[in-house]
Amino acid sequence: MAVDEAIATLAARNGAAPTLRFYQWQPPTVSLGRHQSVSDVDAARIEALGYGLVRRSTGGRAILHTDELTYSIGGSQLDPHLAGPVLDTYNRLSEGLMLGLQRLGLDATKAPGGQRAGDDVSAVCFEVPSAYELCVGSYKIFGSAQSRRAGYVLQHGSLPLYGDVTRLVGLLALPDAEQEQLRNSLRLRAATVEQLMGRRVTFWEAATVLVDGLTSALEIDLDEGELSPDELDLARELEAEKFANPGWTNRI
């Protein structure tokens, strides 16, 4: 989370081109949305399992990051590929992600632009798709969120590759009966790539088609790179002051 924000922050300061990242999580980690209460989750159980708990700089609800691909795109609000109203940029990036999933063999579509998660939505990110999030049939498959601060755009999201999409439910601060009800709801509304394709897709296979889709939709070329010394330094500062700080993570 600190690296994502460092890349976006410095791109806004120095006008560098946006950066696309793909990564996985070790250990498995629950991430909370920026404004979500930590009381939504069972922090003691998360710790007992050896999982991490972090708060994202973007909005949305809780996600259990495991057996998945996470992507992030960070850059300046002045960059032509990220400029414009939030939903326009979100739609533009979702188009590229959708093309990538289609090239993988999934019949992916975008949720309608006017769709919003209601006030009664659960603490789970994948229960209901919001505007332009990606679905296959009735199943949500790819969730994303975007943040704009200090002149930057940061969008990141999660693609569950395999495993049980309902595992997060057992980490929520809910009575057993409500957990079972939510599990049943999630099984009808969210799915993994493996569930939909009937085979396991690797992290790198998924990353490759997403690169292909984004480069096609945005009409760009991508160069491989590494974090700069300035990005590493700022990421360490953000980790110490923010993302590893209990005062940030444990907000009610």
Backbone as JSON, one array per atom type, in Angstrom:
{
  "sequence": "MAVDEAIATLAARNGAAPTLRFYQWQPPTVSLGRHQSVSDVDAARIEALGYGLVRRSTGGRAILHTDELTYSIGGSQLDPHLAGPVLDTYNRLSEGLMLGLQRLGLDATKAPGGQRAGDDVSAVCFEVPSAYELCVGSYKIFGSAQSRRAGYVLQHGSLPLYGDVTRLVGLLALPDAEQEQLRNSLRLRAATVEQLMGRRVTFWEAATVLVDGLTSALEIDLDEGELSPDELDLARELEAEKFANPGWTNRI",
  "N": [[0.83, -1.2, 0.0], [1.96, 1.21, 0.73], [3.93, 1.51, -1.23], [2.37, 1.74, -3.55], [1.1, 4.24, -3.07], [3.34, 5.9, -2.86], [4.45, 5.81, -5.46], [2.38, 7.02, -6.96], [2.23, 9.54, -5.73], [4.77, 10.71, -6.21], [4.79, 10.73, -8.99], [2.86, 12.65, -9.48], [4.19, 14.86, -8.52], [6.5, 15.11, -10.11], [5.77, 14.71, -12.72], [6.12, 12.25, -13.95], [5.56, 9.35, -16.04], [2.59, 7.29, -15.72], [2.51, 4.37, -13.58], [2.1, 0.89, -13.84], [1.42, -1.8, -11.8], [1.71, -5.23, -10.72], [0.95, -7.47, -8.14], [1.26, -9.83, -5.36], [0.21, -11.05, -2.11], [1.84, -11.65, 0.96], [2.05, -12.45, 4.27], [-1.33, -13.86, 3.7], [-3.73, -11.23, 3.64], [-6.05, -9.0, 5.13], [-7.57, -6.24, 3.76], [-8.87, -3.1, 4.59], [-11.33, -0.73, 3.48], [-10.73, 2.78, 2.95], [-12.44, 4.4, 4.58], [-13.71, 2.57, 6.14], [-14.88, 0.98, 9.12], [-12.76, -0.52, 11.53], [-14.0, -2.17, 13.25], [-15.64, -3.77, 11.78], [-14.37, -6.13, 11.25], [-12.96, -9.19, 12.64], [-10.42, -8.69, 14.4], [-8.8, -10.08, 16.21], [-9.06, -12.77, 15.46], [-8.02, -12.64, 12.88], [-5.35, -12.02, 13.47], [-4.67, -14.33, 14.93], [-4.66, -16.26, 12.96], [-2.42, -15.61, 11.64], [-2.55, -13.76, 9.65], [-2.31, -10.64, 7.81], [-3.38, -7.23, 8.49], [-4.52, -4.38, 7.02], [-5.13, -0.95, 6.07], [-6.49, 0.47, 3.22], [-5.65, 3.2, 0.97], [-7.63, 3.83, -0.69], [-11.23, 3.74, -1.24], [-14.13, 1.65, -0.51], [-14.91, -1.75, 0.54], [-14.07, -4.51, 2.78], [-11.46, -6.78, 1.83], [-10.1, -10.02, 1.4], [-6.92, -10.73, 0.72], [-5.65, -13.17, -1.0], [-4.51, -15.93, -2.9], [-4.79, -14.59, -5.37], [-4.63, -11.94, -7.85], [-3.35, -8.73, -7.54], [-3.62, -5.49, -8.85], [-2.21, -2.26, -9.56], [-2.48, 1.15, -10.54], [-0.81, 4.09, -10.82], [-0.45, 7.61, -11.04], [-0.07, 10.96, -12.37], [-2.74, 13.36, -12.13], [-2.79, 14.97, -14.33], [-1.93, 13.49, -16.44], [-2.78, 12.34, -19.66], [-4.05, 9.83, -19.89], [-5.17, 9.41, -17.45], [-6.59, 11.62, -16.84], [-9.52, 13.72, -16.32], [-13.0, 13.33, -15.2], [-13.68, 11.26, -12.28], [-15.21, 8.85, -12.72], [-15.04, 8.64, -15.48], [-12.31, 8.14, -15.93], [-12.1, 5.79, -14.48], [-13.79, 4.12, -15.94], [-12.38, 4.04, -18.34], [-10.01, 2.67, -17.62], [-11.15, 0.3, -16.71], [-12.12, -0.7, -19.1], [-9.78, -1.6, -20.35], [-8.98, -3.62, -18.54], [-11.16, -5.32, -18.79], [-10.92, -6.11, -21.5], [-8.59, -7.6, -21.25], [-9.44, -9.78, -19.61], [-11.28, -10.88, -21.34], [-9.59, -11.78, -23.36], [-8.39, -13.77, -22.0], [-10.37, -15.61, -22.02], [-12.74, -15.26, -20.74], [-16.11, -14.19, -20.56], [-16.35, -11.31, -20.01], [-17.95, -8.38, -18.68], [-18.79, -4.89, -18.13], [-20.16, -3.49, -15.17], [-23.19, -1.51, -15.08], [-22.88, 2.06, -15.57], [-24.3, 3.68, -13.82], [-24.6, 2.21, -11.56], [-24.53, 1.68, -8.07], [-23.24, 0.75, -4.87], [-25.44, 0.2, -2.23], [-26.48, 1.74, 0.94], [-26.93, -0.35, 2.63], [-25.15, -2.33, 2.09], [-22.96, -5.1, 2.73], [-19.99, -5.71, 4.81], [-18.24, -6.74, 2.99], [-16.26, -6.53, 0.12], [-16.74, -7.82, -2.35], [-19.44, -8.38, -2.6], [-21.33, -6.84, -4.04], [-21.3, -5.43, -7.27], [-19.98, -2.24, -8.22], [-20.24, 0.81, -10.22], [-18.97, 0.16, -13.41], [-17.35, -1.91, -12.55], [-16.1, -5.28, -13.02], [-17.82, -8.07, -14.35], [-18.84, -11.49, -14.82], [-21.38, -12.86, -16.37], [-23.74, -13.24, -13.84], [-21.94, -12.94, -11.84], [-19.67, -11.12, -9.85], [-16.34, -10.4, -10.68], [-14.02, -8.87, -10.66], [-12.84, -6.46, -8.64], [-12.39, -2.96, -8.07], [-10.94, 0.17, -6.93], [-10.64, 3.73, -6.6], [-8.52, 6.52, -5.86], [-8.01, 10.0, -5.36], [-5.74, 12.38, -4.66], [-3.62, 15.08, -3.64], [-2.9, 15.77, -6.25], [-2.6, 13.36, -7.6], [-3.62, 10.25, -9.2], [-4.72, 7.19, -8.06], [-5.4, 3.93, -8.63], [-6.46, 0.75, -7.72], [-6.95, -2.84, -7.62], [-8.53, -6.11, -7.21], [-8.24, -9.41, -8.37], [-9.63, -12.43, -7.93], [-8.12, -15.5, -8.21], [-8.3, -18.27, -7.6], [-9.6, -20.66, -5.17], [-11.72, -20.22, -2.22], [-14.18, -17.89, -2.41], [-15.63, -17.02, -0.3], [-14.17, -16.97, 2.02], [-13.39, -14.71, 3.46], [-15.59, -14.06, 5.0], [-15.59, -15.48, 7.41], [-13.87, -13.96, 8.88], [-15.08, -11.71, 9.64], [-16.74, -9.53, 11.98], [-19.27, -10.84, 12.88], [-22.28, -12.51, 13.94], [-22.64, -16.14, 13.95], [-24.88, -17.05, 12.47], [-25.46, -14.91, 10.77], [-23.09, -14.84, 9.35], [-23.24, -17.23, 7.88], [-25.43, -16.71, 6.26], [-24.42, -14.58, 4.74], [-22.31, -15.88, 3.44], [-23.74, -17.62, 1.77], [-24.98, -15.73, 0.13], [-22.75, -14.54, -1.11], [-21.74, -16.68, -2.59], [-23.49, -16.76, -4.69], [-23.02, -14.39, -5.97], [-20.36, -13.72, -6.44], [-17.24, -14.86, -7.86], [-14.37, -16.96, -8.59], [-11.63, -16.89, -10.98], [-10.86, -19.49, -11.67], [-13.18, -20.94, -11.0], [-14.97, -20.02, -12.93], [-13.72, -20.63, -15.33], [-13.03, -23.26, -15.24], [-10.49, -24.18, -14.93], [-7.22, -23.74, -13.48], [-5.73, -20.58, -13.42], [-2.64, -19.03, -13.72], [-0.82, -16.54, -11.8], [0.97, -15.07, -13.47], [0.0, -15.63, -16.0], [-2.48, -14.37, -15.89], [-1.63, -11.71, -15.41], [-0.28, -11.16, -17.8], [-2.3, -11.13, -19.81], [-3.79, -8.99, -18.9], [-2.03, -6.84, -19.11], [-1.88, -6.82, -21.9], [-4.55, -6.18, -22.54], [-4.86, -3.62, -21.36], [-2.87, -2.09, -22.68], [-3.9, -2.14, -25.24], [-6.46, -0.91, -24.95], [-5.78, 1.64, -23.96], [-4.04, 2.48, -25.82], [-1.17, 2.45, -25.66], [2.37, 1.93, -25.02], [4.25, -0.15, -22.88], [6.97, -0.05, -20.61], [9.22, -2.11, -18.86], [10.21, -1.65, -15.45], [11.93, -0.57, -12.43], [11.5, 0.21, -8.94], [12.31, 3.52, -8.08], [15.04, 5.1, -6.22], [13.95, 7.32, -4.83], [11.22, 6.66, -4.77], [11.32, 4.34, -3.23], [12.29, 5.38, -0.81], [10.2, 7.17, -0.07], [8.12, 5.34, 0.14], [8.93, 3.86, 2.37], [8.74, 5.83, 4.33], [5.96, 6.35, 4.26], [5.0, 3.87, 5.0], [5.92, 3.64, 7.66], [4.76, 5.9, 8.9], [2.09, 5.75, 8.3], [0.73, 3.35, 6.94], [1.64, 1.14, 8.46], [0.99, 1.99, 10.9], [-0.84, 1.67, 13.81], [-2.72, 3.6, 14.5], [-3.72, 4.49, 12.08], [-4.68, 2.13, 10.85], [-6.53, 1.03, 12.71], [-8.87, 2.53, 12.93], [-12.09, 3.49, 14.03]],
  "CA": [[0.0, 0.0, 0.0], [2.86, 2.35, 0.78], [4.57, 1.64, -2.54], [1.36, 2.28, -4.47], [0.91, 5.67, -2.83], [4.59, 6.6, -3.16], [4.56, 5.93, -6.91], [1.41, 8.01, -7.42], [2.58, 10.86, -5.19], [5.93, 11.27, -6.9], [4.41, 11.0, -10.38], [2.16, 13.93, -9.48], [5.15, 15.93, -8.25], [7.54, 15.29, -11.13], [5.23, 14.52, -14.05], [6.52, 10.97, -14.52], [4.49, 8.55, -16.63], [1.96, 6.39, -14.77], [3.1, 3.04, -13.36], [1.22, -0.27, -13.65], [2.05, -2.85, -10.98], [0.98, -6.44, -10.33], [1.61, -8.09, -6.99], [0.53, -10.74, -4.48], [0.34, -10.72, -0.69], [2.39, -12.68, 1.84], [1.01, -13.47, 4.36], [-2.67, -13.39, 3.33], [-3.98, -9.98, 4.36], [-7.33, -8.32, 4.99], [-7.45, -4.79, 3.62], [-10.08, -2.33, 4.82], [-11.47, 0.5, 2.73], [-10.22, 3.95, 3.66], [-13.38, 4.92, 5.57], [-14.4, 1.46, 6.78], [-14.54, 0.79, 10.53], [-12.05, -1.76, 11.84], [-14.92, -3.02, 14.01], [-16.3, -4.7, 10.86], [-13.64, -7.4, 11.17], [-12.52, -9.82, 13.88], [-8.97, -8.5, 14.35], [-8.13, -11.12, 16.99], [-9.01, -13.98, 14.64], [-7.07, -12.37, 11.79], [-4.0, -12.15, 14.03], [-4.45, -15.72, 15.32], [-4.39, -17.03, 11.74], [-1.16, -15.15, 11.07], [-2.83, -12.9, 8.51], [-2.1, -9.22, 8.0], [-4.54, -6.34, 8.46], [-4.11, -3.05, 6.59], [-6.16, -0.05, 5.56], [-6.11, 1.04, 1.92], [-5.87, 4.63, 0.79], [-8.84, 3.93, -1.51], [-12.46, 3.38, -0.55], [-14.62, 0.3, -0.67], [-15.11, -2.6, 1.7], [-12.97, -5.41, 3.11], [-11.02, -7.82, 0.9], [-9.05, -10.93, 1.84], [-5.98, -10.86, -0.39], [-4.96, -14.46, -1.03], [-4.84, -16.67, -4.13], [-5.35, -13.57, -6.26], [-3.75, -10.94, -8.45], [-3.67, -7.33, -7.28], [-2.97, -4.54, -9.75], [-2.36, -0.85, -9.22], [-2.06, 2.15, -11.54], [-0.61, 5.37, -10.14], [0.14, 8.64, -11.87], [-0.54, 12.33, -12.2], [-4.06, 13.7, -12.66], [-2.61, 15.67, -15.59], [-1.62, 12.56, -17.5], [-3.98, 12.21, -20.49], [-4.72, 8.55, -19.69], [-5.81, 9.43, -16.14], [-7.28, 12.89, -16.67], [-10.97, 13.72, -16.47], [-13.77, 12.94, -14.02], [-13.31, 9.97, -11.7], [-15.86, 7.72, -13.38], [-14.53, 8.51, -16.85], [-11.02, 7.45, -15.84], [-12.38, 4.43, -13.99], [-14.35, 3.39, -17.07], [-11.29, 3.86, -19.31], [-9.14, 1.61, -17.14], [-11.94, -0.94, -16.68], [-12.18, -1.21, -20.47], [-8.58, -2.38, -20.58], [-9.04, -4.84, -17.72], [-12.17, -6.18, -19.4], [-10.33, -6.72, -22.69], [-7.66, -8.63, -20.8], [-10.19, -10.96, -19.18], [-11.86, -11.5, -22.54], [-8.53, -12.5, -24.06], [-8.15, -14.97, -21.22], [-11.44, -16.54, -22.34], [-13.91, -14.98, -19.92], [-17.08, -13.29, -21.17], [-16.44, -10.24, -19.0], [-18.65, -7.15, -19.02], [-18.73, -3.87, -17.09], [-21.43, -3.14, -14.53], [-23.68, -0.22, -15.58], [-22.23, 3.23, -15.0], [-25.08, 4.27, -12.75], [-24.78, 1.28, -10.44], [-23.85, 2.03, -6.83], [-23.53, -0.07, -3.7], [-26.32, 0.92, -1.32], [-26.05, 1.91, 2.33], [-27.12, -1.59, 3.37], [-24.2, -3.33, 1.63], [-22.2, -5.71, 3.83], [-18.59, -5.3, 4.95], [-17.46, -7.48, 2.01], [-16.14, -5.78, -1.13], [-17.17, -8.53, -3.55], [-20.85, -8.76, -2.59], [-22.11, -6.1, -5.04], [-20.46, -4.62, -8.15], [-20.29, -0.83, -8.42], [-20.14, 1.26, -11.6], [-17.89, -0.25, -14.29], [-16.6, -3.09, -12.1], [-16.22, -6.33, -14.03], [-18.64, -9.23, -14.02], [-19.06, -12.54, -15.81], [-22.76, -13.24, -16.06], [-24.25, -12.63, -12.61], [-20.88, -12.97, -10.84], [-18.6, -10.12, -9.82], [-15.06, -11.1, -10.82], [-12.86, -7.99, -10.54], [-13.2, -5.24, -7.92], [-11.39, -1.89, -8.1], [-11.27, 1.42, -6.25], [-9.75, 4.82, -7.04], [-8.3, 7.63, -4.94], [-7.38, 11.19, -5.95], [-5.25, 13.3, -3.63], [-2.31, 15.7, -3.89], [-2.6, 15.8, -7.67], [-2.38, 12.04, -8.18], [-4.66, 9.24, -9.34], [-4.3, 5.84, -7.69], [-6.47, 2.92, -8.74], [-6.0, -0.63, -7.6], [-8.04, -3.79, -7.54], [-8.24, -7.5, -6.87], [-8.8, -10.46, -9.21], [-9.47, -13.73, -7.27], [-7.77, -16.5, -9.2], [-8.83, -19.58, -7.19], [-9.93, -20.71, -3.74], [-13.09, -19.98, -1.77], [-14.4, -16.44, -2.33], [-16.35, -16.68, 0.94], [-13.29, -17.12, 3.2], [-13.35, -13.48, 4.25], [-16.75, -13.96, 5.89], [-15.2, -15.98, 8.72], [-13.02, -12.98, 9.55], [-15.9, -10.55, 9.97], [-17.31, -9.5, 13.34], [-20.69, -11.13, 12.7], [-22.74, -13.77, 14.53], [-22.52, -17.28, 13.05], [-26.03, -17.13, 11.56], [-25.29, -13.87, 9.74], [-21.98, -15.24, 8.5], [-23.7, -18.25, 6.94], [-26.3, -16.03, 5.3], [-23.55, -13.83, 3.84], [-21.61, -16.85, 2.59], [-24.67, -18.06, 0.73], [-25.16, -14.62, -0.8], [-21.53, -14.36, -1.89], [-21.61, -17.77, -3.57], [-24.35, -16.45, -5.82], [-22.71, -13.08, -6.52], [-18.93, -13.55, -6.73], [-16.61, -16.1, -8.3], [-12.96, -16.9, -8.96], [-11.34, -17.21, -12.37], [-10.89, -20.95, -11.81], [-14.57, -21.39, -10.97], [-15.64, -19.65, -14.17], [-13.05, -21.19, -16.5], [-12.86, -24.7, -15.09], [-9.07, -24.51, -14.82], [-6.48, -22.76, -12.7], [-4.94, -19.6, -14.16], [-1.54, -18.56, -12.88], [-0.64, -15.09, -11.64], [1.63, -14.47, -14.63], [-0.91, -15.72, -17.15], [-3.46, -13.29, -15.74], [-0.95, -10.43, -15.58], [0.07, -10.97, -19.21], [-3.46, -10.71, -20.6], [-4.22, -7.67, -18.44], [-1.13, -5.9, -19.8], [-2.32, -6.78, -23.29], [-5.81, -5.45, -22.61], [-4.65, -2.2, -21.03], [-2.12, -1.42, -23.74], [-4.81, -1.99, -26.38], [-7.51, 0.06, -24.66], [-5.21, 2.97, -23.74], [-3.17, 2.76, -26.96], [0.13, 2.81, -25.1], [3.39, 0.92, -24.87], [4.73, -0.22, -21.5], [8.36, -0.45, -20.39], [9.47, -2.66, -17.52], [11.08, -0.8, -14.64], [12.08, -0.87, -11.01], [11.25, 1.37, -8.08], [13.44, 4.45, -7.97], [15.42, 5.36, -4.83], [12.99, 8.24, -4.22], [9.99, 5.91, -4.5], [11.58, 3.46, -2.09], [12.4, 6.2, 0.4], [8.88, 7.66, 0.31], [7.34, 4.19, 0.57], [9.32, 3.54, 3.76], [8.14, 6.87, 5.18], [4.51, 6.13, 4.31], [4.76, 2.65, 5.78], [6.15, 3.92, 9.09], [3.89, 6.94, 9.41], [0.68, 5.56, 7.94], [0.15, 2.03, 6.71], [1.97, 0.23, 9.56], [0.64, 2.71, 12.13], [-2.15, 1.24, 14.32], [-3.66, 4.71, 14.5], [-4.34, 4.52, 10.75], [-5.39, 0.88, 10.55], [-7.56, 0.64, 13.68], [-9.88, 3.57, 13.11], [-13.46, 2.99, 14.21]],
  "C": [[0.87, 1.26, 0.0], [3.54, 2.58, -0.57], [3.6, 2.22, -3.55], [1.24, 3.8, -4.31], [2.17, 6.47, -3.14], [4.75, 6.83, -4.66], [3.64, 7.04, -7.41], [1.79, 9.41, -6.97], [3.73, 11.49, -5.95], [5.65, 11.53, -8.37], [3.7, 12.34, -10.48], [3.13, 15.09, -9.28], [6.07, 16.19, -9.43], [7.07, 15.02, -12.56], [5.65, 13.23, -14.72], [5.3, 10.24, -15.09], [3.87, 7.65, -15.57], [2.66, 5.04, -14.7], [1.99, 2.03, -13.15], [1.99, -1.32, -12.89], [1.11, -4.04, -10.86], [1.7, -7.04, -9.14], [0.66, -9.04, -6.26], [0.88, -10.42, -3.04], [0.88, -11.92, 0.1], [2.72, -12.05, 3.19], [-0.31, -12.97, 3.79], [-3.07, -12.22, 4.23], [-5.4, -9.49, 4.09], [-7.04, -6.83, 4.83], [-8.83, -4.16, 3.79], [-10.13, -1.14, 3.88], [-11.11, 1.69, 3.59], [-11.13, 4.41, 4.79], [-14.12, 3.82, 6.33], [-13.95, 1.31, 8.23], [-13.82, -0.53, 10.74], [-12.94, -2.71, 12.64], [-15.71, -3.96, 13.1], [-15.64, -6.07, 10.86], [-13.25, -7.89, 12.56], [-10.99, -9.78, 13.88], [-8.22, -9.58, 15.12], [-8.01, -12.41, 16.18], [-8.03, -13.81, 13.49], [-5.64, -12.56, 12.28], [-3.69, -13.6, 14.37], [-4.12, -16.6, 14.12], [-3.05, -16.64, 11.1], [-1.34, -14.29, 9.85], [-2.47, -11.46, 8.84], [-3.42, -8.47, 7.99], [-4.04, -4.95, 8.12], [-5.33, -2.24, 6.19], [-5.67, 0.56, 4.25], [-6.28, 2.55, 1.93], [-7.08, 4.89, -0.1], [-10.05, 3.45, -0.72], [-12.85, 1.93, -0.78], [-14.7, -0.45, 0.64], [-13.97, -3.61, 1.81], [-12.73, -6.45, 2.01], [-10.01, -8.7, 1.62], [-8.16, -11.2, 0.64], [-5.22, -12.17, -0.24], [-5.4, -15.19, -2.29], [-5.4, -15.73, -5.19], [-4.23, -12.81, -6.95], [-4.26, -9.57, -8.03], [-2.93, -6.48, -8.3], [-3.08, -3.15, -9.16], [-1.86, 0.0, -10.38], [-1.98, 3.48, -10.81], [0.05, 6.37, -11.05], [-0.47, 10.0, -11.59], [-1.94, 12.51, -12.78], [-3.96, 14.44, -14.0], [-2.26, 14.74, -16.74], [-2.87, 12.31, -18.34], [-4.74, 10.89, -20.3], [-5.49, 8.49, -18.37], [-6.63, 10.68, -15.91], [-8.78, 12.73, -16.84], [-11.67, 13.33, -15.2], [-13.44, 11.52, -13.57], [-13.91, 8.81, -12.47], [-15.39, 7.54, -14.82], [-13.2, 7.76, -16.86], [-11.22, 6.0, -15.43], [-12.89, 3.57, -15.14], [-13.26, 3.07, -18.1], [-10.38, 2.71, -18.9], [-9.87, 0.27, -17.09], [-12.07, -1.55, -18.07], [-10.95, -2.06, -20.77], [-8.55, -3.67, -19.79], [-10.03, -5.83, -18.31], [-11.62, -6.87, -20.65], [-9.36, -7.83, -22.32], [-8.38, -9.9, -20.38], [-10.82, -11.66, -20.37], [-10.81, -12.28, -23.31], [-8.1, -13.75, -23.28], [-9.21, -16.04, -21.52], [-12.69, -16.34, -21.52], [-14.82, -13.97, -20.63], [-17.36, -12.15, -20.21], [-17.17, -9.03, -19.56], [-18.5, -6.17, -17.86], [-20.12, -3.65, -16.5], [-21.88, -1.78, -15.04], [-23.07, 0.96, -14.85], [-22.99, 3.86, -13.86], [-25.23, 3.39, -11.54], [-23.93, 1.68, -9.25], [-24.2, 1.03, -5.75], [-24.36, 0.76, -2.73], [-25.77, 1.0, 0.09], [-26.12, 0.61, 3.11], [-26.15, -2.68, 2.93], [-23.39, -3.84, 2.82], [-20.77, -5.18, 3.87], [-17.7, -5.92, 3.89], [-17.46, -6.76, 0.67], [-16.82, -6.49, -2.3], [-18.65, -8.9, -3.55], [-21.63, -8.12, -3.73], [-21.16, -5.32, -5.94], [-20.93, -3.18, -8.21], [-20.04, -0.46, -9.88], [-18.84, 0.8, -12.26], [-17.0, -1.35, -13.71], [-16.98, -4.27, -13.0], [-16.95, -7.56, -13.5], [-18.56, -10.24, -15.16], [-20.42, -13.13, -15.51], [-23.23, -12.5, -14.82], [-23.2, -12.52, -11.53], [-19.95, -11.77, -10.96], [-17.27, -10.85, -9.83], [-13.87, -10.21, -10.52], [-13.31, -6.7, -9.86], [-12.06, -4.24, -7.93], [-11.87, -0.69, -7.3], [-10.24, 2.46, -6.65], [-9.69, 5.91, -5.99], [-7.63, 8.77, -5.69], [-7.03, 12.16, -4.84], [-3.92, 13.88, -4.09], [-1.92, 15.64, -5.36], [-2.4, 14.45, -8.32], [-3.69, 11.27, -8.34], [-4.05, 7.9, -8.95], [-5.51, 4.93, -7.79], [-5.84, 1.55, -8.55], [-7.19, -1.55, -7.39], [-7.56, -5.22, -7.42], [-8.98, -8.45, -7.8], [-8.59, -11.81, -8.52], [-9.24, -14.83, -8.29], [-8.34, -17.88, -8.87], [-9.13, -19.54, -5.71], [-11.39, -20.39, -3.49], [-13.31, -18.48, -1.6], [-15.12, -16.04, -1.05], [-15.46, -16.71, 2.18], [-13.25, -15.88, 4.07], [-14.46, -13.44, 5.29], [-16.4, -14.44, 7.29], [-14.32, -15.05, 9.51], [-13.78, -11.7, 9.9], [-16.47, -10.67, 11.38], [-18.82, -9.63, 13.24], [-21.06, -12.4, 13.45], [-22.72, -14.89, 13.49], [-23.66, -17.34, 12.03], [-25.91, -16.11, 10.44], [-24.14, -14.22, 8.81], [-22.44, -16.26, 7.46], [-24.59, -17.64, 5.87], [-25.47, -15.26, 4.27], [-22.76, -14.75, 2.92], [-22.51, -17.3, 1.44], [-24.89, -16.98, -0.32], [-23.95, -14.46, -1.7], [-21.37, -15.46, -2.94], [-22.43, -17.53, -4.82], [-23.91, -15.21, -6.58], [-21.26, -12.88, -6.92], [-18.33, -14.9, -7.09], [-15.13, -15.86, -8.55], [-12.81, -17.19, -10.45], [-11.41, -18.72, -12.58], [-12.32, -21.47, -11.86], [-15.26, -21.15, -12.32], [-15.03, -20.31, -15.4], [-12.88, -22.7, -16.42], [-11.42, -25.14, -15.08], [-8.38, -23.4, -14.03], [-5.63, -21.89, -13.62], [-3.86, -19.06, -13.25], [-1.53, -17.03, -12.79], [-0.08, -14.46, -12.9], [0.79, -14.58, -15.88], [-1.94, -14.6, -17.09], [-2.82, -11.93, -15.97], [-0.66, -10.14, -17.05], [-1.13, -10.5, -20.03], [-3.96, -9.34, -20.16], [-3.33, -6.57, -19.03], [-1.58, -5.72, -21.24], [-3.6, -5.95, -23.43], [-5.65, -3.97, -22.35], [-3.89, -1.46, -22.12], [-3.0, -1.21, -24.97], [-5.83, -0.89, -26.13], [-6.97, 1.48, -24.55], [-4.31, 3.41, -24.89], [-1.81, 3.28, -26.49], [1.1, 1.65, -25.23], [3.9, 0.99, -23.43], [6.19, -0.66, -21.48], [8.49, -1.01, -18.98], [10.41, -1.74, -16.77], [11.14, -1.27, -13.21], [11.78, 0.39, -10.22], [12.51, 2.22, -7.99], [13.83, 4.61, -6.5], [14.44, 6.3, -4.13], [11.68, 7.54, -3.88], [10.17, 4.98, -3.31], [11.63, 4.24, -0.78], [11.01, 6.68, 0.86], [7.99, 6.51, 0.77], [7.66, 3.8, 2.0], [8.73, 4.56, 4.72], [6.64, 6.63, 5.35], [4.17, 4.89, 5.11], [4.86, 2.95, 7.27], [5.1, 4.87, 9.66], [2.41, 6.63, 9.24], [0.28, 4.09, 7.93], [0.52, 0.98, 7.76], [1.64, 0.84, 10.91], [-0.73, 2.25, 12.61], [-3.19, 2.36, 14.35], [-4.38, 4.87, 13.17], [-5.22, 3.29, 10.53], [-6.62, 0.69, 11.43], [-8.61, 1.7, 13.93], [-11.28, 2.95, 13.15], [-14.4, 3.72, 13.25]]
}
